């Protein structure tokens, strides 16, 4: 396996890893973010929440890994834009990590609430609401808004370079546009973050990442385009 083929394989695996860890991580967070009494259920499912946080840290590493591995190929088309892709991927990962910290802080709050025999419930609930809000905003700005920006840059460079079939790049451009629209609608309260419309608008970018990942794992980069 050549160096270029290995790089393509790594990028494909990282895209899949990022998607899988993001979905499972969000599911594992359910007791502490969506439970009927999260101040109690969070503490009861502490290991589950910590595992979700660990998966999101892996997600952040995968996000950065894709951009670093792709950079040597994308910079030949436009080095400034390729560098921007790396920087914005780093920013996306940083926002995700802030979200992880908010969830782990909420877990600590839940554990303290359970320990105290007569807690000030209103105070704990207010703190919990604030920490949940931090997670919700980071979820909106990281995996949604920044994802749209990053996907747009990456898809454009892939389209120009022809490293992968152009239908994949076009799918990425369309997916980035739709997820950006979804983020704006969510920010202004027109649709909910986790809603039917939000899921519909997110499907194209999800399909793009999975198709791109499988293509890179199976086929690799277009060797002719890379050589040129």
Beta strands, then each sheet from edge to edge (+ up, - down):
end
